[in-house]
Amino acid sequence: MSAEKRTALITGATAGLGKEFARQLAAQGYNLVLVARSEGALNDTAQALATEFGVQARGIAADLSDPAAPRALFDAVQAEGIQVDYLVNNAGIAGPNLLDEGDWGEQAAFYQLMMISIADLCHLFVPPMQARGFGRVLNVASMAGRIARGGGCNYGPTKAWVIALSEELANTVGKDGVKVSALCPGFTHTEFHERAGLMDMKNSMPNWMWYDAETVVREGLAAVERGKAVYASGRLYRLLDPLFQSVWTRRLFSVSDGR
Ligand SMILES: NC(=O)c1ccc[n+]([C@@H]2O[C@H](COP(=O)([O-])OP(=O)(O)OC[C@H]3O[C@@H](n4cnc5c(N)ncnc54)[C@H](OP(=O)(O)O)[C@@H]3O)[C@@H](O)[C@H]2O)c1
């Protein structure tokens, strides 16, 4: 597949997996539209990748926890005559626990970022891909969406929903030349855990449970091309995934969680 003159839009592209998606897609020849909140970091990333890979790259600052953001983003790229051929819904945070005290607004903003913005961006960008007979959508989910555990009741359920959406979307638009995948990384070295105040947890875990962003992204991009609707990245997590789907493992986890 020639990626010449095709454009990839990547959310959460200033750090971690998103920045690596931008890098690897630029290396494949895709022009880039990079999205995140921090305008300075976006512009720096876009400029560096444009110079290194000779592609066109630009940043659009947007807060995807704002319900108006997906439409504004779509309108902005339309206004510039850019066709988005590859959509990477990657932006994400650990988020507040469902049962935390406090205003519902923070929870609503979390669900907007983690689920509704993804649905909205698919709603806006996928039909033009169908009409052109080519498109790629990679939704970054997580192994946390593959098994229910007692805990925050927030992050895992949003990722389970991203997986369900991706699988159904893949079945719906595959015949139109649009491939859709939910990528399920396990623990990955990015800024995610530091931002979430989870460095003690991270430092207490063995190294072999952690993958680097380069591997996760490389495997994810290959999985889309191979038409994998749901893909666990990293050999360890590919081994664990079928176990996570077993009723016996789920029963064991529910007992160990005290149910
Ligand atoms: N790291 C892991 O172990 C791991 C494992 C499984 C799944 N994941 C998933 O992988 C995805 C990427 O995470 P990461 O690990 O690469 O995290 P990261 O290094 O913290 O990067 C997160 C990116 O999302 C952007 N972002 C955060 N909130 C945003 C908002 N409201 N609007 C727009 N952009 C926003 C951030 O930029 P700004 O702050 O500039 O907005 C940043 O570019 C997430 O969906 C995460 O759930 C991560």
The ligand as an SDF file (V2000), in Angstrom:
LIG
                    3D

 48 52  0  0  0  0  0  0  0  0999 V2000
    1.0970    3.5370   29.0740 N   0  0  0  0  0  0  0  0  0  0  0  0
    0.4310    2.4160   29.2960 C   0  0  0  0  0  0  0  0  0  0  0  0
    0.8560    1.5490   30.1100 O   0  0  0  0  0  0  0  0  0  0  0  0
   -0.8580    2.1600   28.5680 C   0  0  0  0  0  0  0  0  0  0  0  0
   -1.3780    0.8450   28.5740 C   0  0  0  0  0  0  0  0  0  0  0  0
   -2.5570    0.5790   27.9060 C   0  0  0  0  0  0  0  0  0  0  0  0
   -3.2060    1.5910   27.2370 C   0  0  0  0  0  0  0  0  0  0  0  0
   -2.6960    2.8620   27.2440 N   0  0  0  0  0  0  0  0  0  0  0  0
   -3.4410    3.8970   26.5030 C   0  0  0  0  0  0  0  0  0  0  0  0
   -2.5820    4.4570   25.5460 O   0  0  0  0  0  0  0  0  0  0  0  0
   -3.0680    5.7640   25.1940 C   0  0  0  0  0  0  0  0  0  0  0  0
   -1.8850    6.7330   25.1800 C   0  0  0  0  0  0  0  0  0  0  0  0
   -1.3870    6.8200   26.4910 O   0  0  0  0  0  0  0  0  0  0  0  0
    0.1490    7.0380   26.8160 P   0  0  0  0  0  0  0  0  0  0  0  0
    0.5560    5.9220   27.7070 O   0  0  0  0  0  0  0  0  0  0  0  0
    0.9090    7.3220   25.5910 O   0  0  0  0  0  0  0  0  0  0  0  0
    0.0190    8.3490   27.7420 O   0  0  0  0  0  0  0  0  0  0  0  0
    0.8690    9.7130   27.8170 P   0  0  0  0  0  0  0  0  0  0  0  0
    2.3050    9.4570   27.5660 O   0  0  0  0  0  0  0  0  0  0  0  0
    0.4500   10.3240   29.1130 O   0  0  0  0  0  0  0  0  0  0  0  0
    0.2680   10.5750   26.6010 O   0  0  0  0  0  0  0  0  0  0  0  0
   -1.0830   10.9760   26.6080 C   0  0  0  0  0  0  0  0  0  0  0  0
   -1.3450   11.9060   25.4300 C   0  0  0  0  0  0  0  0  0  0  0  0
   -2.7490   12.2510   25.4310 O   0  0  0  0  0  0  0  0  0  0  0  0
   -2.8780   13.6700   25.4030 C   0  0  0  0  0  0  0  0  0  0  0  0
   -4.1010   14.0420   26.1230 N   0  0  0  0  0  0  0  0  0  0  0  0
   -4.3980   13.8070   27.4240 C   0  0  0  0  0  0  0  0  0  0  0  0
   -5.5840   14.3430   27.7390 N   0  0  0  0  0  0  0  0  0  0  0  0
   -6.0570   14.9300   26.6100 C   0  0  0  0  0  0  0  0  0  0  0  0
   -7.2230   15.6710   26.2900 C   0  0  0  0  0  0  0  0  0  0  0  0
   -8.1530   15.9460   27.2380 N   0  0  0  0  0  0  0  0  0  0  0  0
   -7.3930   16.1230   25.0320 N   0  0  0  0  0  0  0  0  0  0  0  0
   -6.4560   15.8730   24.0890 C   0  0  0  0  0  0  0  0  0  0  0  0
   -5.3200   15.1860   24.3140 N   0  0  0  0  0  0  0  0  0  0  0  0
   -5.1230   14.7280   25.5840 C   0  0  0  0  0  0  0  0  0  0  0  0
   -1.5950   14.1940   26.0450 C   0  0  0  0  0  0  0  0  0  0  0  0
   -1.2400   15.4950   25.5960 O   0  0  0  0  0  0  0  0  0  0  0  0
   -1.6780   16.8700   26.3310 P   0  0  0  0  0  0  0  0  0  0  0  0
   -1.4510   16.6770   27.8050 O   0  0  0  0  0  0  0  0  0  0  0  0
   -0.8220   17.8890   25.6800 O   0  0  0  0  0  0  0  0  0  0  0  0
   -3.1240   17.0620   25.9910 O   0  0  0  0  0  0  0  0  0  0  0  0
   -0.5680   13.2010   25.5020 C   0  0  0  0  0  0  0  0  0  0  0  0
   -0.1830   13.5940   24.2030 O   0  0  0  0  0  0  0  0  0  0  0  0
   -4.1520    6.0960   26.2150 C   0  0  0  0  0  0  0  0  0  0  0  0
   -5.4260    5.9200   25.6310 O   0  0  0  0  0  0  0  0  0  0  0  0
   -3.9270    5.0770   27.3250 C   0  0  0  0  0  0  0  0  0  0  0  0
   -5.1230    4.8080   28.0190 O   0  0  0  0  0  0  0  0  0  0  0  0
   -1.5450    3.1680   27.8890 C   0  0  0  0  0  0  0  0  0  0  0  0
  1  2  1  0
  2  3  2  0
  2  4  1  0
  4  5  1  0
  4 48  2  0
  5  6  2  0
  6  7  1  0
  7  8  2  0
  8  9  1  0
  8 48  1  0
  9 10  1  0
  9 46  1  0
 10 11  1  0
 11 12  1  0
 11 44  1  0
 12 13  1  0
 13 14  1  0
 14 15  2  0
 14 16  1  0
 14 17  1  0
 17 18  1  0
 18 19  2  0
 18 20  1  0
 18 21  1  0
 21 22  1  0
 22 23  1  0
 23 24  1  0
 23 42  1  0
 24 25  1  0
 25 26  1  0
 25 36  1  0
 26 27  1  0
 26 35  1  0
 27 28  2  0
 28 29  1  0
 29 30  1  0
 29 35  2  0
 30 31  1  0
 30 32  2  0
 32 33  1  0
 33 34  2  0
 34 35  1  0
 36 37  1  0
 36 42  1  0
 37 38  1  0
 38 39  2  0
 38 40  1  0
 38 41  1  0
 42 43  1  0
 44 45  1  0
 44 46  1  0
 46 47  1  0
M  CHG  2   8   1  16  -1
M  END
$$$$
